[in-house]
Amino acid sequence: MSDKKSARLLLEDGTEFRGWSFGHPQSVSGEVVFNTAMTGYPESLTDPSYSGQILVVTFPLVGNYGVPGFDIEYGLLKFFESDRIHVKGVVISDYSFKYSHWNAVKSLDAWLCENRVPGLYGVDTREITKVIRERGVMLGKIAVDGTEVPAEFVDPNRENLVAGVSCTEVRTYGEGRRRIVLVDCGCKNNIIRCLLARDATVIRVPWDYDFTQLDYDGVMLSNGPGDPQQCSATVANIRRAMALGKPIFGICLGNQLLSIAAGASTYKLKYGHRSHNQPALEVGTNRAVITSQNHGYAVDTATLDAGWEPYFVNLNDGTSEGIHHTSLPFFSVQFHPEASSGPVDTEFLFDKFIENIDACKR
Protein backbone atom coordinates (compact mmCIF):
# COMPACT_ATOMS: atom_id res chain seq x y z
CA MET A 1 0.00 0.00 0.00
CA SER A 2 2.27 2.78 -1.33
CA ASP A 3 -0.08 5.71 -0.60
CA LYS A 4 -0.75 4.83 3.04
CA LYS A 5 -1.08 7.70 5.51
CA SER A 6 0.41 7.78 8.96
CA ALA A 7 -1.97 8.24 11.90
CA ARG A 8 -1.90 8.24 15.69
CA LEU A 9 -4.07 7.29 18.64
CA LEU A 10 -3.83 10.08 21.23
CA LEU A 11 -5.06 9.39 24.76
CA GLU A 12 -6.07 12.18 27.12
CA ASP A 13 -3.26 11.28 29.53
CA GLY A 14 -0.70 12.12 26.82
CA THR A 15 0.04 8.54 25.72
CA GLU A 16 0.49 8.23 21.96
CA PHE A 17 0.50 5.26 19.60
CA ARG A 18 1.63 5.76 16.01
CA GLY A 19 0.46 3.62 13.11
CA TRP A 20 -1.23 3.85 9.73
CA SER A 21 -4.64 5.04 8.53
CA PHE A 22 -7.18 2.83 6.79
CA GLY A 23 -10.86 3.27 6.14
CA HIS A 24 -12.02 6.88 5.89
CA PRO A 25 -9.06 9.30 6.39
CA GLN A 26 -10.60 11.53 9.03
CA SER A 27 -9.60 12.53 12.56
CA VAL A 28 -12.16 11.92 15.32
CA SER A 29 -12.49 12.10 19.11
CA GLY A 30 -14.38 9.76 21.45
CA GLU A 31 -14.15 7.38 24.38
CA VAL A 32 -11.50 4.68 23.88
CA VAL A 33 -12.62 1.16 24.84
CA PHE A 34 -11.31 -2.31 24.08
CA ASN A 35 -12.99 -5.59 23.11
CA THR A 36 -11.19 -8.90 23.61
CA ALA A 37 -13.38 -11.01 21.29
CA MET A 38 -11.58 -13.07 18.67
CA THR A 39 -14.29 -12.74 16.01
CA GLY A 40 -17.38 -10.70 15.23
CA TYR A 41 -16.14 -7.31 14.04
CA PRO A 42 -19.08 -6.77 11.61
CA GLU A 43 -21.49 -7.29 14.52
CA SER A 44 -19.44 -5.20 16.95
CA LEU A 45 -19.01 -2.24 14.60
CA THR A 46 -22.78 -2.13 13.97
CA ASP A 47 -23.70 -2.51 17.66
CA PRO A 48 -25.38 0.79 18.72
CA SER A 49 -23.93 0.31 22.22
CA TYR A 50 -20.57 1.48 20.78
CA SER A 51 -21.96 4.87 19.74
CA GLY A 52 -19.45 7.62 20.43
CA GLN A 53 -16.60 5.20 21.12
CA ILE A 54 -13.27 4.41 19.50
CA LEU A 55 -13.05 0.62 19.55
CA VAL A 56 -9.71 -1.11 20.11
CA VAL A 57 -9.84 -4.75 18.97
CA THR A 58 -7.28 -6.79 20.92
CA PHE A 59 -7.26 -9.84 18.63
CA PRO A 60 -4.22 -9.19 16.40
CA LEU A 61 -5.53 -9.97 12.90
CA VAL A 62 -8.65 -8.16 11.68
CA GLY A 63 -10.21 -7.99 8.22
CA ASN A 64 -9.26 -11.48 7.07
CA TYR A 65 -12.87 -12.55 6.50
CA GLY A 66 -14.06 -9.28 5.01
CA VAL A 67 -17.59 -7.95 5.35
CA PRO A 68 -20.67 -10.17 4.79
CA GLY A 69 -23.49 -9.59 2.32
CA PHE A 70 -26.32 -7.16 2.98
CA ASP A 71 -29.15 -9.70 2.83
CA ILE A 72 -32.49 -8.74 4.37
CA GLU A 73 -34.38 -11.07 6.73
CA TYR A 74 -37.45 -10.06 8.77
CA GLY A 75 -36.91 -6.54 7.44
CA LEU A 76 -33.46 -6.45 9.09
CA LEU A 77 -29.91 -6.82 7.80
CA LYS A 78 -29.25 -10.51 8.33
CA PHE A 79 -25.54 -10.42 9.23
CA PHE A 80 -25.32 -7.13 11.13
CA GLU A 81 -26.70 -5.76 14.39
CA SER A 82 -28.11 -2.51 12.96
CA ASP A 83 -28.32 -0.64 9.68
CA ARG A 84 -24.98 1.20 9.98
CA ILE A 85 -21.59 1.38 11.71
CA HIS A 86 -21.84 3.10 15.10
CA VAL A 87 -18.24 3.29 16.36
CA LYS A 88 -16.42 6.61 15.95
CA GLY A 89 -13.32 4.76 14.86
CA VAL A 90 -11.58 1.38 15.05
CA VAL A 91 -8.02 0.56 16.14
CA ILE A 92 -6.34 -2.77 15.30
CA SER A 93 -2.90 -4.34 15.28
CA ASP A 94 -2.62 -6.10 11.92
CA TYR A 95 -5.01 -5.30 9.06
CA SER A 96 -5.50 -8.03 6.47
CA PHE A 97 -5.65 -6.37 3.04
CA LYS A 98 -6.76 -9.67 1.50
CA TYR A 99 -9.96 -11.27 2.74
CA SER A 100 -11.46 -14.70 2.12
CA HIS A 101 -14.87 -15.96 3.22
CA TRP A 102 -17.80 -17.57 1.42
CA ASN A 103 -20.11 -14.75 2.49
CA ALA A 104 -17.77 -11.77 2.06
CA VAL A 105 -18.71 -9.08 -0.48
CA LYS A 106 -16.13 -6.37 0.31
CA SER A 107 -13.16 -5.50 2.48
CA LEU A 108 -13.33 -3.93 5.91
CA ASP A 109 -11.39 -0.96 4.52
CA ALA A 110 -14.01 -0.35 1.79
CA TRP A 111 -16.88 -0.69 4.26
CA LEU A 112 -15.34 1.83 6.65
CA CYS A 113 -14.78 4.25 3.77
CA GLU A 114 -18.42 3.98 2.69
CA ASN A 115 -19.55 4.76 6.24
CA ARG A 116 -16.94 7.55 6.69
CA VAL A 117 -15.41 5.80 9.71
CA PRO A 118 -11.64 6.03 10.27
CA GLY A 119 -9.40 3.12 11.17
CA LEU A 120 -5.89 2.84 12.57
CA TYR A 121 -3.64 -0.21 12.20
CA GLY A 122 -0.03 -1.12 12.94
CA VAL A 123 -0.21 -0.27 16.63
CA ASP A 124 0.29 -2.42 19.72
CA THR A 125 -3.32 -2.97 20.79
CA ARG A 126 -2.28 -5.18 23.70
CA GLU A 127 -0.27 -2.28 25.13
CA ILE A 128 -3.23 0.08 24.65
CA THR A 129 -5.36 -2.40 26.58
CA LYS A 130 -2.80 -2.53 29.41
CA VAL A 131 -2.81 1.28 29.64
CA ILE A 132 -6.62 1.42 29.83
CA ARG A 133 -6.79 -1.43 32.36
CA GLU A 134 -4.31 0.34 34.64
CA ARG A 135 -5.55 3.93 34.31
CA GLY A 136 -9.21 3.38 33.48
CA VAL A 137 -11.19 4.19 30.36
CA MET A 138 -10.03 7.41 28.71
CA LEU A 139 -11.03 9.83 26.02
CA GLY A 140 -8.92 9.78 22.89
CA LYS A 141 -8.49 10.84 19.29
CA ILE A 142 -7.59 9.13 16.06
CA ALA A 143 -5.41 11.76 14.40
CA VAL A 144 -4.78 11.16 10.68
CA ASP A 145 -1.83 13.15 9.38
CA GLY A 146 -2.90 15.85 6.94
CA THR A 147 -6.42 16.17 8.35
CA GLU A 148 -7.94 18.54 10.89
CA VAL A 149 -7.69 17.05 14.39
CA PRO A 150 -10.47 17.93 16.91
CA ALA A 151 -9.15 20.49 19.38
CA GLU A 152 -10.89 18.95 22.38
CA PHE A 153 -11.30 15.45 23.73
CA VAL A 154 -15.00 14.71 23.32
CA ASP A 155 -16.81 12.82 26.10
CA PRO A 156 -19.80 11.12 24.41
CA ASN A 157 -21.32 10.19 27.78
CA ARG A 158 -22.28 13.82 28.37
CA GLU A 159 -24.80 13.43 25.54
CA ASN A 160 -28.00 11.43 25.36
CA LEU A 161 -26.54 8.80 23.04
CA VAL A 162 -29.70 6.70 23.20
CA ALA A 163 -31.74 9.43 21.50
CA GLY A 164 -29.30 9.32 18.59
CA VAL A 165 -29.52 5.56 17.96
CA SER A 166 -33.16 4.73 18.80
CA CYS A 167 -35.81 4.42 16.11
CA THR A 168 -37.97 7.52 15.64
CA GLU A 169 -41.28 5.84 14.88
CA VAL A 170 -43.15 2.68 15.86
CA ARG A 171 -42.27 -0.34 13.73
CA THR A 172 -43.79 -3.83 13.78
CA TYR A 173 -42.11 -7.14 12.94
CA GLY A 174 -43.74 -10.55 12.56
CA GLU A 175 -47.25 -11.84 13.18
CA GLY A 176 -46.79 -14.05 16.21
CA ARG A 177 -49.41 -14.71 18.87
CA ARG A 178 -47.48 -12.90 21.63
CA ARG A 179 -47.36 -9.11 21.38
CA ILE A 180 -44.08 -7.81 22.76
CA VAL A 181 -43.15 -4.15 23.02
CA LEU A 182 -39.44 -3.62 22.35
CA VAL A 183 -38.21 -0.34 23.83
CA ASP A 184 -35.43 0.60 21.40
CA CYS A 185 -32.57 2.22 23.31
CA GLY A 186 -30.10 1.09 20.64
CA CYS A 187 -31.45 -2.38 19.96
CA LYS A 188 -29.31 -5.11 18.41
CA ASN A 189 -31.07 -6.88 15.55
CA ASN A 190 -30.60 -10.29 17.11
CA ILE A 191 -32.90 -9.40 20.00
CA ILE A 192 -35.68 -9.05 17.43
CA ARG A 193 -34.67 -12.28 15.70
CA CYS A 194 -34.75 -14.18 19.02
CA LEU A 195 -38.26 -12.88 19.78
CA LEU A 196 -39.60 -13.61 16.29
CA ALA A 197 -38.29 -17.17 16.57
CA ARG A 198 -40.55 -17.55 19.60
CA ASP A 199 -43.84 -16.76 17.86
CA ALA A 200 -43.92 -13.08 18.75
CA THR A 201 -45.13 -9.90 17.15
CA VAL A 202 -42.49 -7.32 17.98
CA ILE A 203 -43.63 -3.71 18.34
CA ARG A 204 -40.49 -1.59 18.32
CA VAL A 205 -40.94 1.84 19.90
CA PRO A 206 -38.63 4.86 20.42
CA TRP A 207 -36.71 5.12 23.68
CA ASP A 208 -39.02 7.79 25.17
CA TYR A 209 -42.34 6.49 23.79
CA ASP A 210 -45.15 5.88 26.30
CA PHE A 211 -45.89 2.30 25.32
CA THR A 212 -48.15 1.60 28.30
CA GLN A 213 -51.17 2.67 26.23
CA LEU A 214 -50.51 -0.08 23.67
CA ASP A 215 -52.03 -3.57 23.64
CA TYR A 216 -49.13 -5.85 24.58
CA ASP A 217 -48.26 -9.02 26.51
CA GLY A 218 -44.71 -8.22 27.59
CA VAL A 219 -41.97 -5.59 27.47
CA MET A 220 -38.41 -6.02 26.24
CA LEU A 221 -35.93 -3.30 27.27
CA SER A 222 -33.02 -3.25 24.82
CA ASN A 223 -29.33 -2.61 25.06
CA GLY A 224 -27.91 0.79 24.17
CA PRO A 225 -25.04 3.24 24.65
CA GLY A 226 -24.00 5.73 27.29
CA ASP A 227 -25.02 6.73 30.77
CA PRO A 228 -28.40 5.26 31.85
CA GLN A 229 -29.09 8.39 33.90
CA GLN A 230 -29.71 10.21 30.60
CA CYS A 231 -32.85 8.12 30.03
CA SER A 232 -35.23 9.49 32.67
CA ALA A 233 -38.16 9.40 30.23
CA THR A 234 -37.62 5.67 29.67
CA VAL A 235 -37.41 5.02 33.41
CA ALA A 236 -40.72 6.84 33.95
CA ASN A 237 -42.40 4.65 31.33
CA ILE A 238 -40.91 1.50 32.89
CA ARG A 239 -42.38 2.45 36.27
CA ARG A 240 -45.80 2.88 34.68
CA ALA A 241 -45.40 -0.54 33.03
CA MET A 242 -44.39 -2.14 36.33
CA ALA A 243 -47.67 -0.96 37.84
CA LEU A 244 -49.52 -2.96 35.15
CA GLY A 245 -47.77 -6.19 36.22
CA LYS A 246 -47.06 -7.56 32.72
CA PRO A 247 -43.71 -9.36 32.17
CA ILE A 248 -40.60 -7.26 31.64
CA PHE A 249 -37.20 -8.44 30.39
CA GLY A 250 -34.19 -6.10 30.17
CA ILE A 251 -30.83 -6.58 28.46
CA CYS A 252 -27.64 -4.57 29.12
CA LEU A 253 -28.74 -0.91 29.25
CA GLY A 254 -32.25 -2.31 29.73
CA ASN A 255 -30.98 -3.97 32.91
CA GLN A 256 -29.67 -0.65 34.18
CA LEU A 257 -32.91 1.17 33.35
CA LEU A 258 -35.08 -1.47 35.05
CA SER A 259 -32.75 -1.30 38.07
CA ILE A 260 -33.09 2.50 38.26
CA ALA A 261 -36.87 2.09 38.04
CA ALA A 262 -36.50 -0.37 40.94
CA GLY A 263 -34.72 2.25 43.05
CA ALA A 264 -31.10 1.33 42.36
CA SER A 265 -28.17 3.58 41.51
CA THR A 266 -25.62 2.98 38.75
CA TYR A 267 -21.93 3.77 38.42
CA LYS A 268 -19.27 3.83 35.71
CA LEU A 269 -16.86 0.90 35.58
CA LYS A 270 -13.12 1.43 35.37
CA TYR A 271 -12.89 0.07 31.83
CA GLY A 272 -16.14 -1.82 31.26
CA HIS A 273 -16.87 -5.39 30.20
CA ARG A 274 -16.51 -6.05 26.48
CA SER A 275 -15.76 -9.63 25.50
CA HIS A 276 -17.30 -12.95 24.50
CA ASN A 277 -16.46 -15.13 27.47
CA GLN A 278 -17.40 -13.39 30.72
CA PRO A 279 -18.44 -15.94 33.38
CA ALA A 280 -21.55 -15.14 35.42
CA LEU A 281 -23.02 -17.05 38.37
CA GLU A 282 -26.75 -17.41 38.94
CA VAL A 283 -27.16 -16.17 42.51
CA GLY A 284 -28.24 -18.84 44.99
CA THR A 285 -27.10 -21.71 42.75
CA ASN A 286 -23.90 -23.31 41.50
CA ARG A 287 -24.87 -22.60 37.90
CA ALA A 288 -22.33 -20.59 35.91
CA VAL A 289 -22.92 -19.33 32.37
CA ILE A 290 -20.56 -17.93 29.74
CA THR A 291 -21.74 -14.58 28.40
CA SER A 292 -21.12 -11.93 25.78
CA GLN A 293 -20.94 -8.37 27.15
CA ASN A 294 -20.58 -4.76 26.07
CA HIS A 295 -21.18 -2.10 28.70
CA GLY A 296 -19.41 0.62 30.64
CA TYR A 297 -21.83 1.09 33.56
CA ALA A 298 -23.01 -1.23 36.33
CA VAL A 299 -25.79 -1.45 38.92
CA ASP A 300 -25.33 -1.20 42.67
CA THR A 301 -27.75 -3.93 43.77
CA ALA A 302 -27.40 -2.90 47.43
CA THR A 303 -29.56 0.12 46.58
CA LEU A 304 -32.50 -1.85 45.12
CA ASP A 305 -35.96 -1.40 46.62
CA ALA A 306 -37.53 -4.16 48.71
CA GLY A 307 -38.82 -7.06 46.62
CA TRP A 308 -35.83 -7.08 44.27
CA GLU A 309 -32.79 -9.37 44.38
CA PRO A 310 -29.56 -9.91 42.42
CA TYR A 311 -30.02 -12.47 39.65
CA PHE A 312 -26.49 -13.04 38.30
CA VAL A 313 -23.06 -11.87 39.46
CA ASN A 314 -19.83 -11.55 37.47
CA LEU A 315 -17.31 -14.21 38.57
CA ASN A 316 -14.34 -12.08 37.53
CA ASP A 317 -14.99 -8.94 39.58
CA GLY A 318 -18.20 -9.53 41.55
CA THR A 319 -20.21 -6.85 39.78
CA SER A 320 -23.94 -7.23 39.20
CA GLU A 321 -25.04 -9.15 36.11
CA GLY A 322 -28.79 -8.88 36.60
CA ILE A 323 -31.76 -8.45 38.91
CA HIS A 324 -35.19 -10.01 39.34
CA HIS A 325 -38.33 -9.33 41.35
CA THR A 326 -39.16 -11.91 44.00
CA SER A 327 -42.88 -12.14 43.17
CA LEU A 328 -43.58 -10.28 39.90
CA PRO A 329 -42.49 -11.33 36.35
CA PHE A 330 -39.72 -8.74 36.02
CA PHE A 331 -36.07 -9.60 35.40
CA SER A 332 -33.05 -8.29 33.52
CA VAL A 333 -29.45 -9.19 32.79
CA GLN A 334 -26.36 -7.10 32.13
CA PHE A 335 -24.98 -9.50 29.53
CA HIS A 336 -26.31 -10.33 26.05
CA PRO A 337 -28.38 -13.53 25.87
CA GLU A 338 -28.94 -12.83 22.15
CA ALA A 339 -25.11 -12.87 21.82
CA SER A 340 -24.42 -11.90 18.24
CA SER A 341 -21.60 -12.45 18.02
CA GLY A 342 -20.64 -14.57 20.99
CA PRO A 343 -21.71 -17.64 23.01
CA VAL A 344 -25.41 -18.55 23.02
CA ASP A 345 -25.38 -20.24 26.44
CA THR A 346 -27.94 -17.84 27.91
CA GLU A 347 -30.53 -17.69 25.11
CA PHE A 348 -32.76 -19.74 27.45
CA LEU A 349 -33.63 -16.42 29.12
CA PHE A 350 -35.79 -15.58 26.13
CA ASP A 351 -37.68 -18.80 26.82
CA LYS A 352 -38.14 -17.75 30.43
CA PHE A 353 -39.55 -14.42 29.25
CA ILE A 354 -41.99 -16.20 26.95
CA GLU A 355 -43.01 -18.56 29.77
CA ASN A 356 -43.74 -15.52 31.96
CA ILE A 357 -45.88 -14.03 29.20
CA ASP A 358 -47.85 -17.27 28.68
CA ALA A 359 -48.40 -17.69 32.42
CA CYS A 360 -49.80 -14.16 32.70
CA LYS A 361 -52.10 -14.68 29.72
CA ARG A 362 -53.67 -17.82 31.18
C-alpha positions in Angstrom: 0.0 0.0 0.0 2.3 2.8 -1.3 -0.1 5.7 -0.6 -0.7 4.8 3.0 -1.1 7.7 5.5 0.4 7.8 9.0 -2.0 8.2 11.9 -1.9 8.2 15.7 -4.1 7.3 18.6 -3.8 10.1 21.2 -5.1 9.4 24.8 -6.1 12.2 27.1 -3.3 11.3 29.5 -0.7 12.1 26.8 0.0 8.5 25.7 0.5 8.2 22.0 0.5 5.3 19.6 1.6 5.8 16.0 0.5 3.6 13.1 -1.2 3.9 9.7 -4.6 5.0 8.5 -7.2 2.8 6.8 -10.9 3.3 6.1 -12.0 6.9 5.9 -9.1 9.3 6.4 -10.6 11.5 9.0 -9.6 12.5 12.6 -12.2 11.9 15.3 -12.5 12.1 19.1 -14.4 9.8 21.5 -14.2 7.4 24.4 -11.5 4.7 23.9 -12.6 1.2 24.8 -11.3 -2.3 24.1 -13.0 -5.6 23.1 -11.2 -8.9 23.6 -13.4 -11.0 21.3 -11.6 -13.1 18.7 -14.3 -12.7 16.0 -17.4 -10.7 15.2 -16.1 -7.3 14.0 -19.1 -6.8 11.6 -21.5 -7.3 14.5 -19.4 -5.2 16.9 -19.0 -2.2 14.6 -22.8 -2.1 14.0 -23.7 -2.5 17.7 -25.4 0.8 18.7 -23.9 0.3 22.2 -20.6 1.5 20.8 -22.0 4.9 19.7 -19.4 7.6 20.4 -16.6 5.2 21.1 -13.3 4.4 19.5 -13.1 0.6 19.5 -9.7 -1.1 20.1 -9.8 -4.7 19.0 -7.3 -6.8 20.9 -7.3 -9.8 18.6 -4.2 -9.2 16.4 -5.5 -10.0 12.9 -8.6 -8.2 11.7 -10.2 -8.0 8.2 -9.3 -11.5 7.1 -12.9 -12.6 6.5 -14.1 -9.3 5.0 -17.6 -8.0 5.4 -20.7 -10.2 4.8 -23.5 -9.6 2.3 -26.3 -7.2 3.0 -29.2 -9.7 2.8 -32.5 -8.7 4.4 -34.4 -11.1 6.7 -37.5 -10.1 8.8 -36.9 -6.5 7.4 -33.5 -6.5 9.1 -29.9 -6.8 7.8 -29.2 -10.5 8.3 -25.5 -10.4 9.2 -25.3 -7.1 11.1 -26.7 -5.8 14.4 -28.1 -2.5 13.0 -28.3 -0.6 9.7 -25.0 1.2 10.0 -21.6 1.4 11.7 -21.8 3.1 15.1 -18.2 3.3 16.4 -16.4 6.6 15.9 -13.3 4.8 14.9 -11.6 1.4 15.1 -8.0 0.6 16.1 -6.3 -2.8 15.3 -2.9 -4.3 15.3 -2.6 -6.1 11.9 -5.0 -5.3 9.1 -5.5 -8.0 6.5 -5.7 -6.4 3.0 -6.8 -9.7 1.5 -10.0 -11.3 2.7 -11.5 -14.7 2.1 -14.9 -16.0 3.2 -17.8 -17.6 1.4 -20.1 -14.7 2.5 -17.8 -11.8 2.1 -18.7 -9.1 -0.5 -16.1 -6.4 0.3 -13.2 -5.5 2.5 -13.3 -3.9 5.9 -11.4 -1.0 4.5 -14.0 -0.3 1.8 -16.9 -0.7 4.3 -15.3 1.8 6.7 -14.8 4.2 3.8 -18.4 4.0 2.7 -19.5 4.8 6.2 -16.9 7.5 6.7 -15.4 5.8 9.7 -11.6 6.0 10.3 -9.4 3.1 11.2 -5.9 2.8 12.6 -3.6 -0.2 12.2 0.0 -1.1 12.9 -0.2 -0.3 16.6 0.3 -2.4 19.7 -3.3 -3.0 20.8 -2.3 -5.2 23.7 -0.3 -2.3 25.1 -3.2 0.1 24.6 -5.4 -2.4 26.6 -2.8 -2.5 29.4 -2.8 1.3 29.6 -6.6 1.4 29.8 -6.8 -1.4 32.4 -4.3 0.3 34.6 -5.6 3.9 34.3 -9.2 3.4 33.5 -11.2 4.2 30.4 -10.0 7.4 28.7 -11.0 9.8 26.0 -8.9 9.8 22.9 -8.5 10.8 19.3 -7.6 9.1 16.1 -5.4 11.8 14.4 -4.8 11.2 10.7 -1.8 13.2 9.4 -2.9 15.8 6.9 -6.4 16.2 8.4 -7.9 18.5 10.9 -7.7 17.1 14.4 -10.5 17.9 16.9 -9.2 20.5 19.4 -10.9 19.0 22.4 -11.3 15.5 23.7 -15.0 14.7 23.3 -16.8 12.8 26.1 -19.8 11.1 24.4 -21.3 10.2 27.8 -22.3 13.8 28.4 -24.8 13.4 25.5 -28.0 11.4 25.4 -26.5 8.8 23.0 -29.7 6.7 23.2 -31.7 9.4 21.5 -29.3 9.3 18.6 -29.5 5.6 18.0 -33.2 4.7 18.8 -35.8 4.4 16.1 -38.0 7.5 15.6 -41.3 5.8 14.9 -43.2 2.7 15.9 -42.3 -0.3 13.7 -43.8 -3.8 13.8 -42.1 -7.1 12.9 -43.7 -10.5 12.6 -47.3 -11.8 13.2 -46.8 -14.0 16.2 -49.4 -14.7 18.9 -47.5 -12.9 21.6 -47.4 -9.1 21.4 -44.1 -7.8 22.8 -43.1 -4.1 23.0 -39.4 -3.6 22.4 -38.2 -0.3 23.8 -35.4 0.6 21.4 -32.6 2.2 23.3 -30.1 1.1 20.6 -31.4 -2.4 20.0 -29.3 -5.1 18.4 -31.1 -6.9 15.5 -30.6 -10.3 17.1 -32.9 -9.4 20.0 -35.7 -9.0 17.4 -34.7 -12.3 15.7 -34.8 -14.2 19.0 -38.3 -12.9 19.8 -39.6 -13.6 16.3 -38.3 -17.2 16.6 -40.6 -17.5 19.6 -43.8 -16.8 17.9 -43.9 -13.1 18.7 -45.1 -9.9 17.1 -42.5 -7.3 18.0 -43.6 -3.7 18.3 -40.5 -1.6 18.3 -40.9 1.8 19.9 -38.6 4.9 20.4 -36.7 5.1 23.7 -39.0 7.8 25.2 -42.3 6.5 23.8 -45.2 5.9 26.3 -45.9 2.3 25.3 -48.2 1.6 28.3 -51.2 2.7 26.2 -50.5 -0.1 23.7 -52.0 -3.6 23.6 -49.1 -5.9 24.6 -48.3 -9.0 26.5 -44.7 -8.2 27.6 -42.0 -5.6 27.5 -38.4 -6.0 26.2 -35.9 -3.3 27.3 -33.0 -3.3 24.8 -29.3 -2.6 25.1 -27.9 0.8 24.2 -25.0 3.2 24.7 -24.0 5.7 27.3 -25.0 6.7 30.8 -28.4 5.3 31.8 -29.1 8.4 33.9 -29.7 10.2 30.6 -32.9 8.1 30.0 -35.2 9.5 32.7 -38.2 9.4 30.2 -37.6 5.7 29.7 -37.4 5.0 33.4 -40.7 6.8 34.0 -42.4 4.6 31.3 -40.9 1.5 32.9 -42.4 2.5 36.3 -45.8 2.9 34.7 -45.4 -0.5 33.0 -44.4 -2.1 36.3 -47.7 -1.0 37.8 -49.5 -3.0 35.2 -47.8 -6.2 36.2 -47.1 -7.6 32.7 -43.7 -9.4 32.2 -40.6 -7.3 31.6 -37.2 -8.4 30.4 -34.2 -6.1 30.2 -30.8 -6.6 28.5 -27.6 -4.6 29.1 -28.7 -0.9 29.3 -32.3 -2.3 29.7 -31.0 -4.0 32.9 -29.7 -0.7 34.2 -32.9 1.2 33.4 -35.1 -1.5 35.1 -32.8 -1.3 38.1 -33.1 2.5 38.3 -36.9 2.1 38.0 -36.5 -0.4 40.9 -34.7 2.2 43.1 -31.1 1.3 42.4 -28.2 3.6 41.5 -25.6 3.0 38.7 -21.9 3.8 38.4 -19.3 3.8 35.7 -16.9 0.9 35.6 -13.1 1.4 35.4 -12.9 0.1 31.8 -16.1 -1.8 31.3 -16.9 -5.4 30.2 -16.5 -6.0 26.5 -15.8 -9.6 25.5 -17.3 -12.9 24.5 -16.5 -15.1 27.5 -17.4 -13.4 30.7 -18.4 -15.9 33.4 -21.5 -15.1 35.4 -23.0 -17.0 38.4 -26.8 -17.4 38.9 -27.2 -16.2 42.5 -28.2 -18.8 45.0 -27.1 -21.7 42.7 -23.9 -23.3 41.5 -24.9 -22.6 37.9 -22.3 -20.6 35.9 -22.9 -19.3 32.4 -20.6 -17.9 29.7 -21.7 -14.6 28.4 -21.1 -11.9 25.8 -20.9 -8.4 27.1 -20.6 -4.8 26.1 -21.2 -2.1 28.7 -19.4 0.6 30.6 -21.8 1.1 33.6 -23.0 -1.2 36.3 -25.8 -1.4 38.9 -25.3 -1.2 42.7 -27.7 -3.9 43.8 -27.4 -2.9 47.4 -29.6 0.1 46.6 -32.5 -1.9 45.1 -36.0 -1.4 46.6 -37.5 -4.2 48.7 -38.8 -7.1 46.6 -35.8 -7.1 44.3 -32.8 -9.4 44.4 -29.6 -9.9 42.4 -30.0 -12.5 39.7 -26.5 -13.0 38.3 -23.1 -11.9 39.5 -19.8 -11.5 37.5 -17.3 -14.2 38.6 -14.3 -12.1 37.5 -15.0 -8.9 39.6 -18.2 -9.5 41.6 -20.2 -6.8 39.8 -23.9 -7.2 39.2 -25.0 -9.2 36.1 -28.8 -8.9 36.6 -31.8 -8.4 38.9 -35.2 -10.0 39.3 -38.3 -9.3 41.3 -39.2 -11.9 44.0 -42.9 -12.1 43.2 -43.6 -10.3 39.9 -42.5 -11.3 36.4 -39.7 -8.7 36.0 -36.1 -9.6 35.4 -33.1 -8.3 33.5 -29.4 -9.2 32.8 -26.4 -7.1 32.1 -25.0 -9.5 29.5 -26.3 -10.3 26.0 -28.4 -13.5 25.9 -28.9 -12.8 22.2 -25.1 -12.9 21.8 -24.4 -11.9 18.2 -21.6 -12.4 18.0 -20.6 -14.6 21.0 -21.7 -17.6 23.0 -25.4 -18.5 23.0 -25.4 -20.2 26.4 -27.9 -17.8 27.9 -30.5 -17.7 25.1 -32.8 -19.7 27.5 -33.6 -16.4 29.1 -35.8 -15.6 26.1 -37.7 -18.8 26.8 -38.1 -17.7 30.4 -39.5 -14.4 29.3 -42.0 -16.2 26.9 -43.0 -18.6 29.8 -43.7 -15.5 32.0 -45.9 -14.0 29.2 -47.8 -17.3 28.7 -48.4 -17.7 32.4 -49.8 -14.2 32.7 -52.1 -14.7 29.7 -53.7 -17.8 31.2 
